[in-house]
Amino acid sequence: MAATHPHRPSVLFLCHRLPWPPSKGDKIRSYHVLRWLAERYQVYLGTFVDDPADWQYLAAVESLCAGVCVRPLGPWRKRWRALASLMRGEALTIGVYRDRAMRSWVLRLLAEHELDLVLCYSAGVAPLVMRHAQLRRVMDFVDVDSDKWRQYAQAHRGSKRMIYRREARKLMAFEHAIAGQFDASIFVSEAEASFFRQQIPAWADKVHGIPNGVDTGYWDPHRTYPDPYPSGERAVVFVGAMDYRANVHAAQWFAHEVWPKIYSRRHQACFYIVGSNPTPAVRALGELAGIKVTGRVEDVRPWLAHAHAVAAPLRIARGIQNKVLEAMAMEKVLLATPEAWEGIEDFEGRQGCISDVPEIMAAAALRWLDAAQAGRVPPARAKILSHYDWSRNLDIYEHVLCNSSPATTPVGAVVASLSEVES
């Protein structure tokens, strides 16, 4: 454990997934938030491990914290807890993180320490401190997850649609309850915050949009990267965790709706799906002409650097897409859907397309695949440098944490939504 600093304020950071390493979506944000907190606060971290590979990073996390409680959360435990939540009539998300050992640790911590702040990261961990109205509590929702479940429902049929629709409804009610009780709610973009404010006008002044940043020293197009593609091949690449529903859906849509229109005219082109844990549905895409599925790679930067275009074909999305920001930092041509571009300001000099029309996306890709070398888009990196710097955006984060006032909303307004959660 890190040495304690008695003169530092203390924070309980509750996070639904170990905030290390910054390897995907939500973990990129939580990783940077944890490191930033550790520089200013005495941090007590309560978190879960849902990927066995993450246990190797526990020592690095513990070195930053005054106290840590880490609980395993394997797939079977998730399923049983979700089923129990279904029987209770609550959102499945809530039940997944209902953990007696974690709750006991939190209660013990609150009894032994006077905490200055509680920061919850993801709605699923909020029940651990819902009863403690005396605490200053801030929720980083990241995205409006309930709307993502609504989008899942629209993309599926049968029993899945029914379950996803139920989760969207139940989780939305819980998100609103959190916003009413907590002192501030944070989202990953101003667009996401605005979307949520429209749902809860009574508490709109407590909702803030704080974008992610990009480590521009790491995502640097001016470094030399080995070329992972065969000589003469023109690559379009999609990068992401390939067991994530939205990424799976995006890869399938691009492979079936867009790629045939490209490959029929450019047989020297190849669509690469690069990312960890590809599902059977993703691996099956590798059977199609001109498509390769790599699985996990040690470093995705060479795959971005030498691609003629980067695809971000998400059709189920909320918040802001780190994969888009990182591609921009690498000065890449982007083939993005409007959903993937959500929360990112447009800019002069952007190259590629923003469209969910397969013909338009394919035409944009073909123009760039004709080039002898992969093109560069310097204005994209300039946009990142001016708007998506971690230092700048974490300063805004600090302002929200330090200036959130104790909640004054009558508790009776949200008690009904909370009664099931706290059982």
C-alpha positions in Angstrom: 0.0 0.0 0.0 1.0 3.6 -0.5 2.2 5.6 2.5 -0.6 7.5 4.2 -0.5 11.3 4.1 -2.5 12.6 7.2 -2.7 16.2 5.8 -4.2 15.1 2.5 -8.0 15.0 2.0 -9.3 11.4 1.7 -11.5 9.9 -1.0 -13.3 6.6 -1.4 -13.1 5.7 -5.1 -15.6 3.0 -6.0 -15.0 1.6 -9.5 -16.8 -1.2 -11.3 -13.6 -2.5 -12.9 -9.9 -2.4 -11.9 -8.7 1.0 -13.2 -5.5 -0.5 -14.7 -4.2 -0.8 -17.4 -5.7 1.9 -19.7 -6.4 -0.8 -22.3 -10.0 0.0 -23.3 -12.9 2.5 -23.1 -13.9 3.0 -19.5 -10.6 1.8 -18.1 -8.7 4.6 -19.9 -10.7 7.2 -18.1 -10.7 5.5 -14.7 -6.9 4.9 -15.0 -6.2 8.6 -15.5 -8.7 9.6 -12.8 -7.0 7.2 -10.3 -3.5 8.5 -11.0 -4.7 12.1 -10.7 -6.6 11.3 -7.4 -3.5 9.7 -6.0 -1.5 12.9 -6.5 -4.0 14.9 -4.4 -5.9 12.6 -2.1 -5.4 9.7 0.2 -7.2 7.1 -1.9 -9.2 4.2 -0.7 -10.2 2.1 -3.7 -13.0 -0.5 -3.9 -13.1 -2.3 -7.2 -13.7 -5.5 -9.1 -11.7 -7.8 -11.4 -13.7 -9.3 -14.3 -10.7 -10.3 -16.4 -8.2 -12.7 -14.8 -5.3 -11.0 -16.7 -5.9 -7.9 -14.6 -4.7 -9.5 -11.4 -1.1 -8.9 -12.4 -1.7 -5.1 -12.1 -2.9 -5.2 -8.5 0.4 -4.3 -7.0 0.7 -1.2 -9.2 -2.8 -0.1 -8.1 -2.0 -0.8 -4.4 1.1 1.4 -4.6 -1.1 4.4 -5.3 -3.7 3.8 -2.6 -3.9 4.0 1.2 -6.3 1.1 1.2 -7.7 -1.3 -1.4 -10.5 -3.9 -1.6 -10.6 -5.9 -4.8 -13.3 -8.5 -5.5 -13.4 -11.1 -8.2 -16.2 -10.9 -10.7 -16.1 -13.8 -13.1 -18.7 -14.5 -15.8 -20.6 -17.0 -13.8 -20.8 -14.8 -10.8 -22.1 -12.0 -13.0 -24.8 -14.2 -14.5 -26.0 -15.5 -11.1 -26.1 -12.0 -9.6 -27.9 -10.6 -12.7 -30.5 -13.4 -12.4 -31.0 -12.6 -8.7 -31.6 -9.0 -9.7 -34.1 -10.1 -12.3 -36.0 -11.9 -9.5 -35.9 -8.8 -7.3 -37.3 -6.7 -10.1 -34.3 -4.3 -10.2 -31.8 -3.4 -12.9 -29.4 -6.3 -13.7 -26.5 -3.8 -13.5 -27.2 -3.2 -9.9 -27.1 -6.8 -8.9 -23.9 -7.6 -10.6 -22.0 -5.5 -8.1 -23.9 -6.5 -5.0 -21.1 -8.0 -3.0 -21.2 -8.6 0.7 -17.5 -8.4 1.2 -17.2 -5.1 -0.6 -20.2 -3.6 1.3 -18.6 -4.7 4.6 -15.3 -3.1 3.6 -17.0 0.1 2.8 -18.9 0.2 6.1 -15.7 -0.5 8.0 -13.9 2.2 6.1 -16.6 4.7 6.9 -16.6 3.8 10.6 -12.8 4.2 10.8 -12.1 7.3 8.7 -13.7 10.7 8.1 -13.8 10.8 4.3 -13.9 14.1 2.4 -15.4 12.6 -0.7 -16.8 9.6 -2.4 -16.4 9.2 -6.1 -18.4 6.4 -7.8 -17.4 5.3 -11.3 -20.3 3.6 -13.0 -23.9 3.4 -11.7 -23.5 -0.2 -10.6 -21.3 0.7 -7.6 -23.6 3.5 -6.3 -25.7 1.2 -4.0 -22.6 0.8 -1.8 -23.0 4.4 -0.6 -26.7 5.2 -1.3 -27.6 5.1 2.4 -24.9 7.6 3.4 -26.4 10.9 2.6 -24.0 12.6 5.0 -21.1 12.1 2.6 -20.2 14.3 -0.3 -20.8 12.0 -3.2 -20.0 12.5 -6.9 -21.0 10.0 -9.7 -19.0 9.7 -12.9 -21.6 7.9 -15.0 -19.2 8.1 -18.0 -22.1 7.4 -20.4 -25.9 7.2 -20.1 -25.8 3.4 -20.0 -29.6 3.1 -19.9 -29.8 4.5 -23.4 -27.2 2.1 -24.6 -29.5 -0.7 -23.4 -32.3 0.9 -25.3 -30.2 0.8 -28.4 -29.3 -2.8 -27.8 -33.1 -3.5 -27.6 -33.6 -1.8 -31.0 -30.9 -3.9 -32.5 -32.2 -7.3 -31.3 -35.4 -9.3 -31.5 -37.2 -11.8 -29.3 -36.3 -12.4 -25.7 -33.1 -10.4 -25.9 -35.1 -7.3 -27.0 -37.4 -7.8 -24.0 -34.6 -8.1 -21.5 -32.6 -5.2 -22.9 -35.7 -3.0 -23.0 -36.4 -3.9 -19.3 -32.8 -3.1 -18.4 -33.0 0.3 -20.1 -36.2 1.2 -18.2 -35.0 0.0 -14.8 -31.5 1.5 -15.1 -32.8 4.8 -16.3 -34.9 5.1 -13.1 -31.9 4.2 -11.0 -29.6 6.8 -12.9 -32.2 9.4 -12.1 -32.3 8.4 -8.4 -28.5 8.7 -8.2 -28.6 12.2 -9.8 -31.2 13.3 -7.3 -29.2 12.1 -4.3 -25.6 12.7 -5.3 -24.0 16.1 -5.2 -22.8 16.1 -8.8 -23.0 13.8 -11.9 -20.3 13.7 -14.5 -20.4 12.5 -18.1 -17.7 12.0 -20.7 -18.9 14.7 -23.0 -21.0 17.9 -23.0 -23.4 16.2 -25.5 -23.9 13.3 -23.1 -24.4 15.6 -20.2 -26.9 17.7 -22.2 -28.8 14.5 -23.1 -29.1 13.5 -19.4 -30.0 17.0 -18.3 -33.1 16.8 -20.5 -34.2 13.8 -18.6 -33.8 15.4 -15.2 -34.4 19.1 -15.5 -34.8 19.5 -11.7 -31.2 18.5 -11.1 -29.7 19.8 -14.4 -27.4 22.2 -12.6 -25.6 19.3 -10.9 -24.7 17.6 -14.3 -21.3 18.2 -15.9 -19.7 17.1 -19.1 -15.9 16.5 -18.8 -14.2 14.9 -21.9 -11.6 12.3 -21.8 -8.0 13.2 -22.8 -5.5 11.5 -25.0 -1.9 10.7 -24.1 -0.5 12.4 -27.2 3.1 11.4 -26.3 2.0 7.8 -26.6 -0.3 8.2 -29.6 2.3 10.0 -31.7 2.2 9.6 -35.6 5.7 10.9 -35.9 7.3 7.9 -34.3 8.6 5.0 -36.4 6.3 1.9 -36.2 6.9 -1.5 -37.8 4.5 -2.2 -40.7 2.3 -5.2 -39.7 0.6 -5.5 -43.1 1.9 -7.5 -46.1 3.8 -5.5 -48.7 1.4 -3.8 -51.2 -1.7 -4.4 -49.1 -4.1 -1.5 -48.5 -5.6 -1.8 -45.0 -8.7 -0.5 -43.4 -8.6 -1.2 -39.6 -11.1 -1.4 -36.8 -9.6 -1.4 -33.3 -11.5 -2.4 -30.1 -12.3 -5.0 -27.5 -14.0 -7.5 -29.6 -16.1 -9.1 -26.9 -17.9 -5.8 -26.3 -21.5 -5.9 -27.8 -21.3 -2.5 -29.5 -18.0 -3.4 -31.2 -19.2 -6.8 -32.3 -22.3 -5.2 -33.8 -20.1 -2.6 -35.5 -17.7 -5.1 -37.0 -20.6 -7.2 -38.3 -22.3 -4.2 -39.9 -19.2 -3.0 -41.6 -18.2 -6.5 -42.8 -21.6 -7.3 -44.3 -22.8 -3.9 -45.4 -19.8 -1.8 -46.3 -16.8 -4.1 -47.0 -18.3 -6.0 -50.0 -18.7 -2.7 -51.8 -15.0 -1.9 -51.2 -13.5 -5.3 -51.8 -15.4 -5.9 -55.1 -13.4 -3.0 -56.5 -10.1 -3.2 -54.6 -9.0 -6.8 -54.2 -5.6 -5.7 -52.8 -7.5 -4.1 -49.9 -8.0 -5.9 -46.5 -10.2 -5.1 -43.6 -8.5 -5.9 -40.3 -10.4 -6.4 -37.0 -7.8 -5.8 -34.3 -8.7 -6.4 -30.6 -8.8 -8.7 -27.7 -11.2 -11.6 -27.0 -13.0 -11.8 -30.4 -16.3 -13.6 -30.0 -17.2 -16.5 -32.2 -19.4 -14.1 -34.2 -16.3 -11.9 -34.8 -14.0 -14.8 -35.6 -16.5 -15.9 -38.2 -16.0 -12.6 -40.1 -12.5 -13.7 -40.8 -13.9 -16.4 -43.1 -15.2 -13.6 -45.4 -13.1 -12.5 -48.4 -10.6 -9.7 -47.6 -11.2 -9.8 -43.8 -8.7 -10.8 -41.2 -9.3 -11.0 -37.4 -6.1 -10.7 -35.4 -7.2 -11.1 -31.8 -5.2 -9.3 -29.2 -2.0 -7.5 -30.3 0.8 -6.1 -28.1 0.6 -2.6 -29.6 -2.2 -1.3 -31.8 -0.3 1.8 -32.9 1.5 0.1 -35.8 -1.9 -1.1 -37.1 -3.2 2.4 -37.0 -0.1 4.1 -38.3 0.1 2.1 -41.5 -3.6 1.8 -42.3 -5.0 3.7 -45.2 -8.2 4.4 -43.2 -9.5 3.7 -39.7 -13.1 2.5 -39.4 -15.3 3.5 -36.5 -18.6 2.0 -37.7 -20.4 2.0 -34.3 -24.2 2.0 -34.5 -24.7 1.5 -30.8 -22.8 4.1 -28.8 -23.0 6.7 -26.1 -20.6 9.2 -24.8 -17.3 9.7 -26.5 -15.2 7.0 -28.3 -11.6 6.7 -27.2 -10.8 4.8 -30.4 -11.8 7.8 -32.4 -9.8 10.2 -30.3 -6.7 8.0 -30.5 -7.1 7.7 -34.3 -7.3 11.5 -34.5 -4.1 11.8 -32.4 -2.5 9.5 -34.9 -3.6 11.8 -37.8 -5.7 9.1 -39.4 -8.5 9.2 -42.0 -11.6 8.2 -40.2 -14.7 6.3 -41.6 -17.1 7.0 -38.8 -20.8 6.7 -38.2 -22.6 9.6 -36.5 -22.9 7.5 -33.3 -19.1 7.1 -33.2 -18.6 10.8 -33.7 -21.1 11.7 -30.9 -19.6 14.2 -28.4 -16.6 15.2 -30.6 -16.6 18.6 -32.3 -16.1 18.7 -36.0 -13.1 20.6 -37.3 -11.8 22.1 -40.5 -9.5 19.7 -42.4 -11.2 16.5 -41.2 -10.8 13.6 -43.7 -12.9 10.5 -44.3 -16.6 10.5 -43.7 -19.3 10.7 -41.0 -22.2 8.6 -42.3 -24.2 5.5 -41.6 -24.9 5.0 -45.3 -22.9 2.0 -46.5 -22.4 3.4 -50.0 -21.1 6.7 -48.7 -18.6 5.0 -46.3 -17.4 2.7 -49.0 -16.9 5.5 -51.5 -14.8 7.5 -48.9 -12.7 4.4 -48.2 -12.1 3.8 -51.9 -10.7 7.3 -52.4 -8.1 6.8 -49.7 -7.3 3.2 -50.6 -6.1 4.5 -54.0 -3.3 6.4 -52.4 0.2 4.9 -52.7 0.9 5.7 -49.0 -1.4 6.0 -46.0 -2.5 9.6 -45.7 -2.0 12.0 -42.8 -4.5 14.4 -41.3 -2.6 16.9 -39.2 -5.7 19.0 -38.3 -7.1 15.9 -36.4 -4.1 15.8 -34.1 -4.3 19.6 -33.7 -7.9 19.2 -32.5 -6.8 16.6 -29.9 -4.0 18.9 -28.7 -6.3 21.8 -28.2 -9.4 20.1 -26.8 -8.6 16.6 -25.4 -5.6 17.1 -23.2 -5.7 15.1 -19.9 -4.2 17.8 -17.8 -6.7 20.4 -18.9 -9.7 18.1 -18.6 -8.7 16.8 -15.2 -8.4 20.3 -13.9 -12.1 20.7 -14.8 -12.7 17.4 -13.0 -11.0 18.8 -9.9 -13.2 21.9 -10.0 -16.3 19.7 -10.0 -15.1 17.5 -7.1 -14.1 20.4 -5.0 -17.1 22.6 -5.6 -20.0 20.2 -5.6 -22.4 21.3 -2.8 -24.1 18.9 -0.5 -27.3 17.6 -2.1 -30.4 19.5 -1.1 -33.0 17.5 -3.1 -35.7 16.1 -0.8 -35.0 12.5 -0.2 -38.6 11.6 -0.5 -38.5 12.4 -4.2 -36.2 9.4 -4.8 -36.9 6.9 -2.0 -39.3 4.8 -4.1 -36.6 4.2 -6.7 -34.0 3.3 -4.0 -36.0 0.9 -1.9 -35.3 -2.1 -4.0 -31.6 -1.2 -4.5 -30.9 -1.1 -0.8 -32.6 -4.4 0.1 
